[in-house]
Amino acid sequence: MPAPKDAIVKPPPFTYHRPATRFEVDELLGEYGADAKLLAGGQSLVPMLNMRQMSPAHVIDLGGLVGEPSVPVWRGAESTLWFGPLVRHVAVEKSRAVLEGAPLLSKAMDMVAHPPVRSRGTFVGAIAHADPASELPAVLVLLGGQVRVRSHNGIRTLAGQELYAGPFELTIAADEWIDEVRLPPGRRSDRFAIEEFTRRDADFAVCGVAATVREVGDVLVTALAFFGVGATPRRFELSAMSSDDITGGQLDLAVRELVAARLEPHDDIHATAAFRRHLAERLAVRAVRRAATSERSTE
C-alpha cells in the first residue's frame, strides 16, 4: 500500500534515477551536478540520508549498470589490477588476483567494517567516500594507484595522491565521477604490512599505518601511508636502511622525526592529537618491522 502523502519517512525527498550505462550517468551528472549523489553499495550514503546529514535533490543508483564486472580483473599490457564501480568489498576480499597482485589490499580488507557491510559496500565507493580514517584510500595512495574520472565532457586519470582535497572531499568537479580504480602490479621484492588502532573491532581507525618495504641492492627502501591522523591519506618515504637499522633504533628515530615534521594529528572525541602522534610512531615502526620480516608479495 502506498504511503499517505503526508507520511514522514527517514530520508529527505529526492528524485531517483537508475541508469543502465556509464554514459547515462555522465548525462545525469551533467544535468544535475552538485544536486545529485551517486548510490553504489549505499553503506555510507543511505545512513547519511536517513540521518538527514545530506539532502540531495537527485540520487543516481549505479546498481542498474549493465555488463559491469563484479570482480577485480587484470587488464592492459602491464597487468594492471582494475576495479569497476560495482565490485563489492566481499569480491575484493575473496579475489585471488588481489591476493597475488596486491597483497597489501588483501590484508587491509580484513580490517574493513563488518561482513554485512562488506557484502554490499563497493571498493570504488569507499575510495570516493574519502573518509580519512578508512584503510582503502591509504592503500590506494601508498601503492601508487590511479582513478579514472569521467563526465559528459570526457575522461581523465588522476593519481591517488591527487584525488583527496580533505575529509570526505575530492578534487574532482561536481559533474565528474570515478568509474574505475587501478592498482599497479607489485614487484617480487616488495613486502607489505598494515597496522591500526581501533576502539572496537571493525571500527574506523583512530590511527593506522600501511607500509611497503622494497629491497634495492643491499638496503631496504620503506614507504608509509598514514590514515586517521590527518585530513587525507599521505604517503612518505624513509631514507634507505639496512636490515640492522630496521631492527635497531635507527628506524624508531627516523619514524619519530617523520611524524613530528610531517603529520598534523587532530583532537576529537576519540583521541587527543598527542595520543594519535604516539600511535602513529608506534604503529609505523611495527608495520615496517613486520613488513621487513614477512614473506615476499608473490610466490
C-alpha positions as a LaTeX table, in Angstrom:
\begin{tabular}{lrrr}
\hline
Residue & $x$ (\AA) & $y$ (\AA) & $z$ (\AA) \\
\hline
Met1 & 0.00 & 0.00 & 0.00 \\
Pro2 & 1.46 & 3.39 & $-0.90$ \\
Ala3 & 2.24 & 5.72 & 1.99 \\
Pro4 & $-0.09$ & 8.67 & 2.51 \\
Lys5 & 1.09 & 11.95 & 1.06 \\
Asp6 & 1.78 & 13.46 & 4.48 \\
Ala7 & 3.75 & 10.43 & 5.78 \\
Ile8 & 7.10 & 11.19 & 7.37 \\
Val9 & 9.95 & 8.99 & 6.19 \\
Lys10 & 13.58 & 8.99 & 7.25 \\
Pro11 & 15.39 & 10.43 & 4.21 \\
Pro12 & 14.51 & 13.80 & 2.71 \\
Pro13 & 12.60 & 13.64 & $-0.61$ \\
Phe14 & 14.65 & 13.10 & $-3.77$ \\
Thr15 & 14.22 & 12.01 & $-7.37$ \\
Tyr16 & 15.54 & 8.51 & $-8.01$ \\
His17 & 17.41 & 7.59 & $-11.20$ \\
Arg18 & 18.66 & 4.14 & $-12.27$ \\
Pro19 & 20.81 & 4.48 & $-15.40$ \\
Ala20 & 21.84 & 1.43 & $-17.42$ \\
Thr21 & 25.16 & 2.75 & $-18.81$ \\
Arg22 & 28.07 & 4.88 & $-17.71$ \\
Phe23 & 27.19 & 7.33 & $-20.46$ \\
Glu24 & 23.76 & 7.84 & $-18.89$ \\
Val25 & 25.45 & 8.54 & $-15.54$ \\
Asp26 & 27.58 & 11.17 & $-17.28$ \\
Glu27 & 24.48 & 12.83 & $-18.70$ \\
Leu28 & 22.62 & 12.84 & $-15.38$ \\
Leu29 & 25.55 & 14.37 & $-13.52$ \\
Gly30 & 25.99 & 16.88 & $-16.32$ \\
Glu31 & 22.38 & 17.95 & $-15.82$ \\
Tyr32 & 22.13 & 17.89 & $-12.02$ \\
Gly33 & 25.75 & 18.31 & $-10.86$ \\
Ala34 & 26.08 & 19.16 & $-7.16$ \\
Asp35 & 22.37 & 18.45 & $-6.61$ \\
Ala36 & 22.95 & 14.73 & $-7.23$ \\
Lys37 & 24.59 & 11.91 & $-5.27$ \\
Leu38 & 25.71 & 8.52 & $-6.58$ \\
Leu39 & 24.47 & 5.36 & $-4.88$ \\
Ala40 & 26.55 & 2.19 & $-5.24$ \\
Gly41 & 26.66 & $-0.04$ & $-2.17$ \\
Gly42 & 24.77 & 2.50 & $-0.07$ \\
Gln43 & 26.64 & 1.70 & 3.15 \\
Ser44 & 27.61 & 5.35 & 3.66 \\
Leu45 & 25.05 & 7.30 & 1.65 \\
Val46 & 21.89 & 5.63 & 2.97 \\
Pro47 & 22.68 & 6.19 & 6.67 \\
Met48 & 23.61 & 9.80 & 5.91 \\
Leu49 & 20.30 & 10.27 & 4.10 \\
Asn50 & 18.37 & 8.68 & 6.94 \\
Met51 & 20.06 & 10.94 & 9.48 \\
Arg52 & 19.45 & 13.90 & 7.13 \\
Gln53 & 23.11 & 14.79 & 7.10 \\
Met54 & 22.64 & 15.48 & 3.40 \\
Ser55 & 19.65 & 16.19 & 1.22 \\
Pro56 & 20.40 & 15.74 & $-2.49$ \\
Ala57 & 17.62 & 16.52 & $-4.92$ \\
His58 & 18.61 & 13.51 & $-7.04$ \\
Val59 & 20.02 & 10.06 & $-6.23$ \\
Ile60 & 21.64 & 8.18 & $-9.10$ \\
Asp61 & 21.72 & 4.43 & $-8.46$ \\
Leu62 & 24.67 & 2.69 & $-10.15$ \\
Gly63 & 23.22 & $-0.72$ & $-9.34$ \\
Gly64 & 21.44 & $-0.86$ & $-12.68$ \\
Leu65 & 24.56 & $-0.54$ & $-14.82$ \\
Val66 & 24.59 & $-3.33$ & $-17.38$ \\
Gly67 & 27.61 & $-5.51$ & $-18.14$ \\
Glu68 & 29.78 & $-4.30$ & $-15.27$ \\
Pro69 & 32.26 & $-6.83$ & $-13.85$ \\
Ser70 & 31.60 & $-7.90$ & $-10.28$ \\
Val71 & 35.20 & $-8.93$ & $-9.50$ \\
Pro72 & 38.63 & $-7.29$ & $-9.86$ \\
Val73 & 40.30 & $-8.11$ & $-13.18$ \\
Trp74 & 43.74 & $-7.83$ & $-14.79$ \\
Arg75 & 43.89 & $-5.50$ & $-17.78$ \\
Gly76 & 46.47 & $-3.95$ & $-20.08$ \\
Ala77 & 49.97 & $-4.88$ & $-21.13$ \\
Glu78 & 51.31 & $-4.17$ & $-17.63$ \\
Ser79 & 48.64 & $-6.33$ & $-15.98$ \\
Thr80 & 47.08 & $-3.51$ & $-14.01$ \\
Leu81 & 44.53 & $-4.64$ & $-11.42$ \\
Trp82 & 41.25 & $-2.96$ & $-12.33$ \\
Phe83 & 38.17 & $-2.37$ & $-10.16$ \\
Gly84 & 34.87 & $-1.34$ & $-11.73$ \\
Pro85 & 32.12 & 0.64 & $-9.98$ \\
Leu86 & 30.14 & $-2.42$ & $-8.85$ \\
Val87 & 32.96 & $-4.54$ & $-7.39$ \\
Arg88 & 31.92 & $-5.16$ & $-3.79$ \\
His89 & 34.26 & $-5.46$ & $-0.83$ \\
Val90 & 33.50 & $-9.15$ & $-0.45$ \\
Ala91 & 34.67 & $-9.76$ & $-4.03$ \\
Val92 & 37.94 & $-7.96$ & $-3.31$ \\
Glu93 & 38.30 & $-9.88$ & $-0.06$ \\
Lys94 & 37.97 & $-13.24$ & $-1.83$ \\
Ser95 & 39.86 & $-12.36$ & $-5.01$ \\
Arg96 & 42.86 & $-14.49$ & $-5.92$ \\
Ala97 & 44.01 & $-11.73$ & $-8.26$ \\
Val98 & 44.13 & $-9.29$ & $-5.34$ \\
Leu99 & 45.91 & $-11.76$ & $-3.09$ \\
Glu100 & 48.62 & $-12.33$ & $-5.70$ \\
Gly101 & 48.85 & $-8.86$ & $-7.24$ \\
Ala102 & 48.05 & $-6.52$ & $-4.34$ \\
Pro103 & 48.62 & $-8.44$ & $-1.09$ \\
Leu104 & 48.55 & $-5.24$ & 0.98 \\
Leu105 & 44.97 & $-4.65$ & $-0.16$ \\
Ser106 & 44.13 & $-8.24$ & 0.72 \\
Lys107 & 45.45 & $-7.63$ & 4.25 \\
Ala108 & 43.54 & $-4.35$ & 4.52 \\
Met109 & 40.23 & $-5.96$ & 3.58 \\
Asp110 & 40.32 & $-7.93$ & 6.83 \\
Met111 & 40.04 & $-4.60$ & 8.65 \\
Val112 & 37.21 & $-3.08$ & 6.61 \\
Ala113 & 33.92 & $-2.89$ & 8.53 \\
His114 & 31.77 & $-5.95$ & 9.28 \\
Pro115 & 30.75 & $-8.79$ & 6.90 \\
Pro116 & 27.26 & $-7.33$ & 6.23 \\
Val117 & 28.84 & $-4.04$ & 5.17 \\
Arg118 & 31.45 & $-5.80$ & 3.03 \\
Ser119 & 28.69 & $-7.76$ & 1.30 \\
Arg120 & 27.09 & $-4.56$ & 0.00 \\
Gly121 & 29.73 & $-1.82$ & 0.05 \\
Thr122 & 31.82 & $-1.23$ & $-3.09$ \\
Phe123 & 35.55 & $-0.71$ & $-3.42$ \\
Val124 & 35.27 & 2.30 & $-5.73$ \\
Gly125 & 32.59 & 3.76 & $-3.47$ \\
Ala126 & 34.93 & 3.57 & $-0.46$ \\
Ile127 & 37.70 & 5.26 & $-2.44$ \\
Ala128 & 35.29 & 8.03 & $-3.49$ \\
His129 & 33.83 & 8.47 & 0.01 \\
Ala130 & 37.21 & 9.88 & 1.11 \\
Asp131 & 36.92 & 9.02 & 4.78 \\
Pro132 & 40.33 & 9.97 & 6.23 \\
Ala133 & 40.10 & 7.09 & 8.74 \\
Ser134 & 39.46 & 4.46 & 6.05 \\
Glu135 & 42.09 & 1.90 & 5.13 \\
Leu136 & 41.37 & 1.76 & 1.39 \\
Pro137 & 42.28 & 5.34 & 0.34 \\
Ala138 & 45.59 & 4.91 & 2.21 \\
Val139 & 46.29 & 1.68 & 0.31 \\
Leu140 & 45.49 & 3.42 & $-2.99$ \\
Val141 & 47.90 & 6.25 & $-2.21$ \\
Leu142 & 50.68 & 4.02 & $-0.87$ \\
Leu143 & 50.66 & 1.65 & $-3.85$ \\
Gly144 & 50.65 & 4.46 & $-6.40$ \\
Gly145 & 47.19 & 3.60 & $-7.68$ \\
Gln146 & 45.14 & 5.67 & $-10.10$ \\
Val147 & 41.49 & 6.54 & $-10.58$ \\
Arg148 & 39.71 & 7.17 & $-13.84$ \\
Val149 & 37.39 & 10.16 & $-13.65$ \\
Arg150 & 34.70 & 10.81 & $-16.23$ \\
Ser151 & 31.94 & 13.29 & $-17.08$ \\
His152 & 29.91 & 14.35 & $-20.08$ \\
Asn153 & 32.98 & 16.41 & $-21.10$ \\
Gly154 & 35.41 & 13.49 & $-21.25$ \\
Ile155 & 37.66 & 11.13 & $-19.30$ \\
Arg156 & 40.87 & 11.78 & $-17.35$ \\
Thr157 & 43.15 & 9.89 & $-14.98$ \\
Leu158 & 44.34 & 11.03 & $-11.55$ \\
Ala159 & 46.99 & 9.61 & $-9.25$ \\
Gly160 & 45.59 & 8.54 & $-5.90$ \\
Gln161 & 47.68 & 11.21 & $-4.18$ \\
Glu162 & 45.93 & 13.88 & $-6.29$ \\
Leu163 & 42.40 & 12.71 & $-5.54$ \\
Tyr164 & 41.82 & 13.88 & $-1.98$ \\
Ala165 & 41.18 & 17.52 & $-1.03$ \\
Gly166 & 40.10 & 16.98 & 2.58 \\
Pro167 & 37.84 & 14.87 & 4.80 \\
Phe168 & 35.08 & 13.41 & 2.59 \\
Glu169 & 36.15 & 15.77 & $-0.17$ \\
Leu170 & 37.62 & 15.02 & $-3.60$ \\
Thr171 & 39.44 & 17.25 & $-6.07$ \\
Ile172 & 37.06 & 16.35 & $-8.92$ \\
Ala173 & 34.22 & 18.52 & $-10.22$ \\
Ala174 & 30.56 & 18.11 & $-9.26$ \\
Asp175 & 29.71 & 16.61 & $-12.66$ \\
Glu176 & 32.57 & 14.08 & $-12.55$ \\
Trp177 & 32.61 & 10.60 & $-11.03$ \\
Ile178 & 35.09 & 7.76 & $-10.55$ \\
Asp179 & 34.25 & 4.84 & $-12.80$ \\
Glu180 & 37.34 & 2.73 & $-12.12$ \\
Val181 & 40.32 & 2.32 & $-9.82$ \\
Arg182 & 43.62 & 0.83 & $-10.98$ \\
Leu183 & 46.46 & $-0.64$ & $-8.93$ \\
Pro184 & 49.86 & $-1.36$ & $-10.48$ \\
Pro185 & 51.33 & $-4.86$ & $-10.19$ \\
Gly186 & 53.65 & $-5.37$ & $-7.23$ \\
Arg187 & 57.30 & $-6.42$ & $-7.50$ \\
Arg188 & 58.60 & $-9.71$ & $-6.20$ \\
Ser189 & 60.89 & $-7.90$ & $-3.75$ \\
Asp190 & 58.04 & $-5.85$ & $-2.22$ \\
Arg191 & 56.78 & $-6.72$ & 1.23 \\
Phe192 & 53.77 & $-5.24$ & 2.99 \\
Ala193 & 52.07 & $-4.74$ & 6.33 \\
Ile194 & 49.22 & $-2.69$ & 7.75 \\
Glu195 & 48.58 & $-1.82$ & 11.39 \\
Glu196 & 45.77 & 0.14 & 13.02 \\
Phe197 & 44.29 & 1.01 & 16.40 \\
Thr198 & 40.50 & 0.94 & 16.78 \\
Arg199 & 38.23 & 1.29 & 19.79 \\
Arg200 & 36.20 & $-1.73$ & 18.73 \\
Asp201 & 36.66 & $-4.44$ & 16.16 \\
Ala202 & 35.90 & $-3.19$ & 12.61 \\
Asp203 & 35.55 & 0.46 & 13.70 \\
Phe204 & 37.26 & 3.14 & 11.65 \\
Ala205 & 40.84 & 3.62 & 12.76 \\
Val206 & 41.84 & 6.13 & 15.41 \\
Cys207 & 45.21 & 5.79 & 13.69 \\
Gly208 & 46.54 & 3.44 & 11.07 \\
Val209 & 49.68 & 2.91 & 9.01 \\
Ala210 & 50.30 & 0.89 & 5.86 \\
Ala211 & 53.89 & 0.09 & 4.89 \\
Thr212 & 55.82 & $-1.24$ & 1.93 \\
Val213 & 59.42 & $-2.40$ & 2.16 \\
Arg214 & 61.39 & $-2.89$ & $-1.06$ \\
Glu215 & 64.82 & $-4.44$ & $-1.46$ \\
Val216 & 67.14 & $-2.22$ & $-3.52$ \\
Gly217 & 70.55 & $-3.81$ & $-3.62$ \\
Asp218 & 71.80 & $-4.23$ & $-0.06$ \\
Val219 & 69.35 & $-1.78$ & 1.51 \\
Leu220 & 65.63 & $-1.57$ & 2.20 \\
Val221 & 63.50 & 1.34 & 0.99 \\
Thr222 & 60.38 & 1.96 & 3.05 \\
Ala223 & 57.20 & 3.87 & 2.18 \\
Leu224 & 54.42 & 4.67 & 4.65 \\
Ala225 & 50.84 & 5.87 & 4.35 \\
Phe226 & 49.03 & 7.13 & 7.45 \\
Phe227 & 45.27 & 7.25 & 7.93 \\
Gly228 & 43.13 & 8.56 & 10.76 \\
Val229 & 45.70 & 11.21 & 11.67 \\
Gly230 & 45.01 & 13.93 & 9.13 \\
Ala231 & 42.59 & 15.33 & 6.60 \\
Thr232 & 43.75 & 13.00 & 3.82 \\
Pro233 & 45.88 & 9.86 & 3.48 \\
Arg234 & 49.52 & 10.78 & 2.89 \\
Arg235 & 52.48 & 8.83 & 1.57 \\
Phe236 & 56.06 & 9.27 & 2.79 \\
Glu237 & 59.37 & 7.53 & 2.17 \\
Leu238 & 62.08 & 6.93 & 4.74 \\
Ser239 & 65.78 & 7.03 & 3.95 \\
Ala240 & 67.20 & 3.70 & 2.82 \\
Met241 & 68.21 & 1.47 & 5.71 \\
Ser242 & 69.92 & $-1.82$ & 6.30 \\
Ser243 & 68.16 & $-4.73$ & 7.93 \\
Asp244 & 70.06 & $-3.94$ & 11.14 \\
Asp245 & 68.79 & $-0.33$ & 11.04 \\
Ile246 & 65.21 & $-1.56$ & 10.83 \\
Thr247 & 65.54 & $-4.00$ & 13.69 \\
Gly248 & 67.51 & $-1.46$ & 15.75 \\
Gly249 & 66.96 & 2.07 & 16.96 \\
Gln250 & 67.56 & 3.86 & 13.64 \\
Leu251 & 64.04 & 3.06 & 12.44 \\
Asp252 & 62.46 & 4.41 & 15.63 \\
Leu253 & 64.40 & 7.67 & 15.27 \\
Ala254 & 63.52 & 8.10 & 11.58 \\
Val255 & 59.82 & 7.49 & 12.21 \\
Arg256 & 59.77 & 9.84 & 15.19 \\
Glu257 & 61.31 & 12.62 & 13.10 \\
Leu258 & 58.90 & 12.00 & 10.23 \\
Val259 & 55.80 & 12.09 & 12.43 \\
Ala260 & 56.97 & 15.26 & 14.22 \\
Ala261 & 57.76 & 17.10 & 10.99 \\
Arg262 & 55.09 & 15.94 & 8.56 \\
Leu263 & 51.94 & 14.86 & 10.40 \\
Glu264 & 49.31 & 17.14 & 11.92 \\
Pro265 & 47.04 & 14.90 & 14.04 \\
His266 & 43.86 & 16.37 & 15.50 \\
Asp267 & 41.88 & 16.23 & 18.72 \\
Asp268 & 38.38 & 14.76 & 18.73 \\
Ile269 & 36.12 & 12.71 & 21.00 \\
His270 & 38.07 & 9.54 & 20.18 \\
Ala271 & 41.64 & 10.64 & 20.90 \\
Thr272 & 43.89 & 13.61 & 21.50 \\
Ala273 & 46.41 & 14.78 & 18.94 \\
Ala274 & 49.22 & 13.70 & 21.28 \\
Phe275 & 47.80 & 10.17 & 21.52 \\
Arg276 & 47.42 & 9.96 & 17.75 \\
Arg277 & 51.03 & 11.08 & 17.32 \\
His278 & 52.14 & 8.37 & 19.73 \\
Leu279 & 50.08 & 5.77 & 17.85 \\
Ala280 & 51.47 & 6.93 & 14.50 \\
Glu281 & 55.03 & 6.40 & 15.72 \\
Arg282 & 54.47 & 3.01 & 17.30 \\
Leu283 & 52.25 & 1.60 & 14.56 \\
Ala284 & 54.62 & 2.77 & 11.82 \\
Val285 & 57.60 & 1.07 & 13.47 \\
Arg286 & 55.56 & $-2.09$ & 13.98 \\
Ala287 & 54.31 & $-2.09$ & 10.37 \\
Val288 & 57.79 & $-1.61$ & 8.89 \\
Arg289 & 59.33 & $-4.34$ & 11.01 \\
Arg290 & 56.50 & $-6.72$ & 10.24 \\
Ala291 & 56.79 & $-6.00$ & 6.52 \\
Ala292 & 60.57 & $-6.38$ & 6.52 \\
Thr293 & 60.35 & $-9.83$ & 8.09 \\
Ser294 & 57.35 & $-11.06$ & 6.09 \\
Glu295 & 57.33 & $-13.30$ & 3.05 \\
Arg296 & 57.68 & $-11.68$ & $-0.36$ \\
Ser297 & 54.50 & $-10.45$ & $-2.02$ \\
Thr298 & 54.27 & $-13.17$ & $-4.69$ \\
Glu299 & 55.01 & $-16.85$ & $-4.66$ \\
\hline
\end{tabular}
